[in-house]
Amino acid sequence: MISEDNQNSCKHYEKKCSLLTPCCSKQYSCRICHDEAEDHILNRSTVEQIICSQCHVQQEVKKNCSNCGILFGKYFCLKCRLFDDNDKKQFHCDGCGIC
């Protein structure tokens, strides 16, 4: 879960938002952080709300904050709710099976 002293504490992805998980109504940095802390798996495609790490506004999943305009991650996949500032040469498409 997200600690109040570090709004973006995640060892898996570098990004500027967190996920509001619909399965347990908690805020997590990513699906992996959620899965490590809970007794169930997060279906990432069900996430409909995120929280900006800069202005803390809750909003629909998108690439930029609707309030402050910050880019949540240089890489963004709407289909699987992935945000990341680290260049891992990742790409997602309908045929790749990642999403």
Secondary structure, 3 states (H helix, E strand, C coil): CCECCECCCCCCCCCCEEEEECCCCEEECCHHHHHHHCCCCCCHHHCCEEEECCCCCEEECCCECCCCCCECCCEEECCCCEEECCCCCCCCCCCCCCC
